[in-house]
């Protein structure tokens, strides 16, 4: 069994601006990947990515499960080969510098650690080193344009 991935990042923008980047397809594409996201509970959507010829189909299939405007967004996350879906949650909390964003990627209980540890580590590192950095940059860029 693998532990949940939990990461936090301060973003110098109010929660409403972070929320907009989490729920607007064109902005999601800037910090994550192309998608057909709609902020509606129960709505399925797909992220698409270059599978680089690997035995994966270049799609992450998701469904919105919880939406609390400017506070929390949760959706399922499943790639080809996954034994089941996982869950990704973004929680927003206002703070003195703008917003504390906490990302939790969990529901790894049915993933055998011996077979999935490498993937889990790569995903954790990607969320931490690439995705959250790109999200913060996207939000801060949007705020700067509006000023």
Secondary structure, DSSP 8 states (H G I E B T S, - for coil): ----EEEEEEESS-HHHHHHHHH-HHHHHHHT-EE-----TT-EEEEE---TTSSS-SEEEEEEEEEETTTEEEEEEEETT-SS-EEEEEEEEEETTEEEEEEEEE--TTS-HHHHHHHHHHHHHHIIIIIHHHHHHHHHHHHHHH-
